[in-house]
Amino acid sequence: MIGASSVFVYMKKIKKIYTDKLMRFSWRRIWVFVISVAVIVGIIFFGTVLYARGYDGKVIPGITIGNIPIGGMTEQQLKTFLQDMSDKLLNEGVGLKIETEKGVKRTTLYPVIVTEDKTIELLYIDVEKEVERLLQLGKAQDIFTRAVVILRSRINGKEETISHITLDKEAISDMLQSYI
């Protein structure tokens, strides 16, 4: 049988083992922890700022027009892209399908109609204003909110439409009425 004194001796040995193994309070450890956390926060802070600044003068990632990605394009690339779209529209027109009482009629609507005595501009894309709008998209807030918007846009994506289009609704309506 184990006596009370031997149990007491074992308890003392176990207590000594645990107290020797436990960390003792140390200001050095606290400062190392605080400095480590500050360095990590600083890296995240400056990384976020640099990431958001990386899209100054560019379209934020994940933006598409139709199914064409334009994220990351510079001002000049965007101008060229939109001008090419405008030229394609000018050359190929827009296909229309009109349902009438007599059935379905198909036609192509060209943005500019040239007659002998005048030129009628039915549709005009203001490339300069559209480039400016797309470059400012998601950048109106402070740098951290901008970084969050950029990250969300990269992950979720966003489809944009061309906003700066001038339509001559009356001329388009007249042309369609004469076609029908």
C-alpha positions in Angstrom: 0.0 0.0 0.0 1.1 3.5 -0.8 1.4 5.8 2.2 0.2 9.3 2.4 3.8 10.6 2.4 4.6 8.8 -0.8 1.5 10.2 -2.5 2.5 13.7 -1.3 6.0 13.2 -2.8 4.5 12.1 -6.1 2.2 15.0 -6.2 5.1 17.4 -5.6 7.1 15.8 -8.5 4.0 16.1 -10.8 3.5 19.7 -9.8 7.2 20.5 -10.4 7.0 18.8 -13.9 3.9 20.9 -14.8 5.3 24.2 -13.5 8.6 23.7 -15.2 6.9 22.9 -18.5 4.4 25.8 -18.4 5.4 29.1 -19.9 6.3 31.8 -17.5 5.2 35.4 -18.0 7.7 37.3 -20.2 7.5 40.8 -21.6 9.8 39.7 -24.4 7.2 37.1 -25.6 4.4 39.7 -25.4 6.5 42.2 -27.5 7.4 39.5 -30.0 3.7 38.7 -30.4 2.6 42.4 -30.7 5.3 43.2 -33.2 4.4 40.0 -35.3 0.7 41.0 -35.4 1.7 44.6 -36.3 3.9 43.4 -39.2 1.1 41.1 -40.5 -1.4 43.9 -40.3 1.1 46.3 -42.0 1.7 43.8 -44.8 -2.1 43.4 -45.4 -2.5 47.2 -45.3 0.2 48.0 -47.8 -0.7 45.0 -50.0 -4.3 46.2 -50.2 -3.2 49.8 -51.1 -0.8 48.5 -53.7 -3.4 46.2 -55.2 -6.0 49.0 -55.5 -3.4 51.4 -56.9 -2.5 48.8 -59.5 -5.9 49.5 -61.2 -5.4 53.3 -61.5 -5.9 54.1 -65.1 -7.3 50.6 -65.9 -10.7 49.0 -65.8 -11.2 46.9 -62.7 -11.1 43.1 -63.2 -14.1 41.0 -63.9 -15.9 43.7 -66.0 -17.4 42.5 -69.3 -19.4 44.2 -72.1 -21.6 41.5 -73.4 -19.4 38.4 -73.1 -16.2 40.3 -73.9 -13.9 40.8 -70.9 -12.5 44.4 -70.6 -11.1 44.1 -67.1 -7.5 45.4 -66.9 -7.7 47.4 -70.1 -5.9 50.7 -70.2 -7.5 53.9 -71.5 -5.9 53.5 -74.9 -6.9 49.8 -75.2 -10.4 50.6 -74.1 -10.7 53.4 -76.7 -9.5 51.1 -79.4 -11.9 48.4 -78.4 -14.9 50.7 -78.2 -14.0 52.3 -81.5 -13.7 48.9 -83.1 -17.1 48.0 -81.7 -18.5 51.3 -83.1 -16.9 50.6 -86.5 -18.3 47.1 -86.6 -21.8 48.4 -85.8 -21.4 51.0 -88.5 -20.3 48.3 -91.1 -22.6 45.4 -90.1 -25.6 47.2 -88.4 -27.9 45.6 -85.9 -30.1 42.7 -87.0 -33.8 43.2 -86.1 -36.7 40.8 -86.0 -40.1 42.5 -86.2 -43.3 40.6 -85.6 -46.2 42.0 -87.7 -49.7 40.8 -88.5 -48.3 39.4 -91.7 -45.6 37.4 -90.0 -42.0 38.0 -88.9 -39.9 40.4 -90.9 -36.1 40.7 -90.5 -34.0 43.7 -91.3 -30.7 45.3 -90.5 -30.6 48.7 -88.9 -27.5 50.7 -89.8 -26.5 53.5 -87.4 -25.9 56.0 -90.3 -28.1 56.3 -93.3 -26.7 58.3 -96.2 -29.0 59.7 -98.8 -28.4 61.9 -101.8 -29.2 65.1 -99.9 -28.5 64.3 -96.2 -26.9 62.0 -93.7 -29.1 60.6 -90.9 -27.3 59.4 -87.8 -29.6 57.0 -86.0 -27.2 55.8 -83.4 -24.0 57.2 -82.0 -21.6 55.9 -79.3 -19.7 58.6 -77.5 -16.4 56.6 -77.1 -14.7 59.3 -75.0 -17.4 59.5 -72.3 -17.8 55.7 -72.2 -14.1 55.2 -71.7 -14.1 57.7 -68.9 -17.1 56.0 -67.2 -15.7 52.5 -67.5 -12.3 53.7 -66.1 -14.0 55.3 -63.1 -16.3 52.3 -62.4 -15.8 51.1 -58.8 -13.2 53.8 -58.0 -15.3 56.5 -56.3 -14.6 55.5 -52.8 -11.6 55.5 -50.5 -8.6 53.2 -51.2 -9.8 50.3 -48.9 -13.4 50.3 -50.2 -12.0 50.4 -53.7 -9.8 47.3 -52.9 -12.9 45.4 -51.7 -14.9 46.4 -54.8 -12.0 45.3 -57.0 -11.7 41.9 -55.2 -15.5 41.4 -55.4 -15.5 42.3 -59.1 -12.6 39.9 -59.7 -14.5 37.0 -57.9 -18.1 37.7 -59.0 -17.6 39.6 -62.3 -20.0 42.3 -63.5 -21.5 42.8 -66.9 -21.8 46.4 -68.1 -23.7 47.9 -71.0 -22.7 50.9 -73.0 -24.3 53.9 -71.5 -23.3 56.8 -73.7 -25.4 56.1 -76.8 -27.4 58.7 -78.6 -30.4 57.5 -80.4 -32.6 59.3 -82.9 -35.8 57.6 -81.8 -38.0 59.5 -84.2 -35.9 58.6 -87.2 -35.6 55.0 -86.1 -39.4 54.8 -85.6 -40.1 56.4 -89.0 -37.7 54.0 -90.7 -39.3 51.0 -89.1 -42.8 52.2 -89.8 -41.9 52.6 -93.5 -40.4 49.1 -93.5 -43.4 47.5 -92.0 
